[in-house]
Amino acid sequence: YLCFERRADADLILAGHKIVGSAQRRLPNALLQHGSILWHSPNIASAMLGIEEIASWDVQRVDLERAIVGGLRQLLAEEAS
């Protein structure tokens, strides 16, 4: 959970809290991207709030998943054309 304690300019912030963390490793012929979405406050770090605790609307996981997948599809389609 340490990645959620550090912030960078490109981080996704909701109500002042970092809710998406990621890391990247680049090699000559490969790229490894890892990402996490903080859905709810973890037991080991209860001061960190997730989407469930800070969203001002009832966020459903399936809606979030569809939005992420749809956004990635659109981005990849634009880059392919």
C-alpha positions as CSV (number, residue, x, y, z in Angstrom):
1,Y,0.0,0.0,0.0
2,L,3.0,2.3,0.1
3,C,2.4,3.5,-3.5
4,F,-0.9,5.1,-2.3
5,E,1.1,7.2,0.2
6,R,3.2,8.8,-2.5
7,R,1.8,11.1,-5.1
8,A,2.9,12.2,-8.6
9,D,1.4,14.8,-10.9
10,A,-0.3,12.1,-13.1
11,D,-2.0,10.2,-10.2
12,L,-5.7,9.8,-10.0
13,I,-7.0,11.6,-7.0
14,L,-10.6,11.5,-5.6
15,A,-11.5,14.0,-2.9
16,G,-7.8,14.5,-2.0
17,H,-7.0,10.8,-1.8
18,K,-4.9,8.8,-4.2
19,I,-7.1,5.9,-5.5
20,V,-5.0,4.5,-8.3
21,G,-1.3,3.4,-7.9
22,S,0.9,1.9,-10.6
23,A,4.4,1.0,-11.4
24,Q,6.2,0.4,-14.7
25,R,9.4,-1.5,-15.6
26,R,10.9,-1.0,-19.0
27,L,13.2,-3.5,-20.7
28,P,14.7,-3.4,-24.2
29,N,11.9,-5.6,-25.7
30,A,9.2,-5.5,-23.0
31,L,7.1,-3.3,-20.8
32,L,5.6,-4.5,-17.5
33,Q,2.8,-2.3,-16.1
34,H,1.2,-3.0,-12.7
35,G,-1.7,-1.1,-11.3
36,S,-4.0,-1.1,-8.3
37,I,-7.2,0.6,-7.5
38,L,-8.0,1.2,-3.9
39,W,-11.6,0.1,-3.7
40,H,-11.9,0.3,0.1
41,S,-9.8,1.1,3.1
42,P,-7.3,-1.7,3.8
43,N,-7.2,-3.3,7.3
44,I,-3.5,-2.6,7.6
45,A,-3.8,1.1,6.7
46,S,-7.2,2.3,7.8
47,A,-6.2,5.9,7.4
48,M,-6.2,5.3,3.6
49,L,-9.6,5.8,2.1
50,G,-10.8,4.0,-0.9
51,I,-13.5,4.7,-3.5
52,E,-16.2,3.2,-1.4
53,E,-15.5,5.6,1.5
54,I,-15.0,8.8,-0.4
55,A,-17.2,8.7,-3.4
56,S,-20.3,11.0,-3.3
57,W,-22.3,8.5,-5.3
58,D,-22.9,4.7,-5.1
59,V,-20.1,3.3,-7.2
60,Q,-20.6,-0.2,-8.5
61,R,-17.5,-2.3,-9.3
62,V,-19.0,-3.5,-12.6
63,D,-19.6,0.1,-13.7
64,L,-16.0,1.0,-12.9
65,E,-14.7,-2.1,-14.7
66,R,-16.8,-1.3,-17.8
67,A,-15.5,2.3,-17.8
68,I,-11.9,1.3,-17.5
69,V,-12.2,-1.4,-20.2
70,G,-14.1,0.9,-22.5
71,G,-11.6,3.7,-22.1
72,L,-8.7,1.4,-22.8
73,R,-10.4,0.0,-25.9
74,Q,-11.0,3.5,-27.2
75,L,-7.4,4.6,-26.5
76,L,-5.9,1.5,-28.2
77,A,-8.3,1.9,-31.2
78,E,-7.2,5.6,-31.6
79,E,-3.5,4.6,-31.4
80,A,-4.0,1.8,-34.0
81,S,-5.6,4.0,-36.6
